[in-house]
Amino acid sequence: MILQTERLILRELTQTDIVDLCEILQDEQTMYAYEHAFSDEEVQCWFDSQLARYKKYGFGLWAVIEKESQKMIGNIGITMQPYGSEQVHEIGYLLNKKYWHKGYATEAAVACREYAFNILKLDKVYSIIRDNNYASQAVAFRNGMSVVGEEMKHYYNMKMPHLVYMVENKK
């Protein structure tokens, strides 16, 4: 276990999470900001990239486990992402659509922010969010973040405008 909140446990992904990961990453509605659902190969690549992040950085996107049901409901955590000419610490989140609008993303994102500031001793963290992903933008706002820039990402031969949110460690 990496983190625990009132309703959630965040832990590293394990091979047993693949079925739940497929349910999330292969659902078109859940993956609307990516504009496509993932193939089996893309899910495995996503999984493998998280394991590589754990080894390289000691963090990545973690499995989000709902305490009550013990079900994996998403991925939330800290990753290194390009922004301009640098790599920044980003709080990212992706939940199974069955668990949207229940406050889970905000609960876990706030816990990740506190982990970043208190455990990793970071000065600031970011969330880089697609410009049409209003729910994720609301989570960033509730996590104390404000817009500090814009970034154009290229994904699947598409240009995707993103807003860059950031919060500084006040301690």
N, C-alpha and C positions, 0 to 999 in steps of 0.2 A: 504494500500500500504506500502510495506517495502522499496523498492528501485525503482528508475526510471532512465532509461538511455535515450539516444536519441531516440531509437526505441522500447524500452521495458518497461514494468511494471512488477515488481516482487511483489507478494502478497501471503498471506497464501492461501492454497487450501481450497475450500469449496465443499460441497456435489454436487453442480452444475457442478463441474469440472470432475465428474466421467466419463462421456461419452468421453471427450477429453483424459482423462487419459487412458481409455481403448484403444483408437485409438493408443496411443503411446506404452503402455506396452504389448499390445496383438499383436503387429506387429513383426514378426520374424526378418525382416531385421533391424528394429530399435533396437531390443534386442539381436543382434548378440553377444555382449560381455558377455551376460548372457547365451548364447547358448540355449535359449528357450523363447517363448512368454508366457506371464502370463495368467493364468486362471482367471475367474471372481473373485474367492476367493482370489487369490494372488494380484489382483489389489486392492481389498478392504483392504487387509492386508497392502499393501504399503501405501494406503491412510491413514489408521488408524495409522500407525507408524509415519507418518508426523505430524498428529494432536497431538500424544503423545509427539513428539519432541518439538513442539511449546510450550506445557504446561511445559515440564521438563526443557528445555534449553532457550526458548524464540526465537528459530530459528530451521530451518530444511530445507528440500527441498521445495521451494516455486513454485507456479504457475508462469510460464513465459507467459506474455500476449503481443502479438504483438500490438503495439499502433494503427497502421493503420487499421488492420482488427478486433481488439478487440478479437482475437481468442487466446485460450491457446495453446501454441506451445511446451511446455515442462515443465520440473522441473529443477530448478537450485537453489542451496543454500549451506548452511553450515550444516554439520552433525558431530556428534561424531563417530569416527571409530577406531577400534583397529589397532594399529601398534606396533609390538613387544609386550612389556609388558605394554604399556600405551594406553590411549585413546587420540586421536588427533583431532583437528578441521580440517575437510576436506571440500574443495569446490568440490561439485559433480554436474554433469550436464548430462541431458538426454533430447534430443530434438526429436520431431517428424521428421522422415526422410524427410518430405516435406520441412523442414526448415534448412537442413544441408547445409554447404558450403556457407552461407550468412553472416557469422561473428557474428551471434547471440550468440553462446556459448561463444565466446571470450568476447564480449561486456558485457554479464551478469556475466561471471566469474571474469572479472576485477572489476566490480561493487561490487561483493561479497567479493573480496579481500580487497577493500577499506572499505567496511562495517566492515569486520573483524578487520581491523587495526584501523580505526577511531571511530567506534561505540562500538565494543566489546573490543577494546584495547588489541587485541591479539599480541603476539610477533612473531608468525609464523602460517602459514596455509599450509595444505598439499592437494594433490590430489593423490589418489591411483588408478592406472589405469591398466587395463589388458594389458599384454605385446603385444598383437596383435591389440590393439585399437589405431592405429596411429593418427586418427583424434583427439581423446581426448588428446593424448600426445602432439599434436601440440598446442591445446588450452592451456594446462598447460605451455608450453614453452612461448607462447605469453602472458601468465599471469605472466611472470617473474620468473617462477619456474624452478628448475633444479632437476635432479635425485639425491636422497640422499640414496636410498636403494631399496631393493626388498622384497616382501612379497608373500608367497604362501597362497592363499585363497582356502577354500574347499566349493564348492557350488554344489548342486544336485549330490553329490557323485563324483565330478570331482575336480581334482587339477587344479587351475588356477593361473599361475604366474602373478604377478602384479609388476609394477614399482611404486616406491614411489617418488613423486615430492614434493618440498617444496620451499617456499619463506619466507624470514624473513622481519619483519617490520623494515625499516631503520630509522624510525622517533624516 
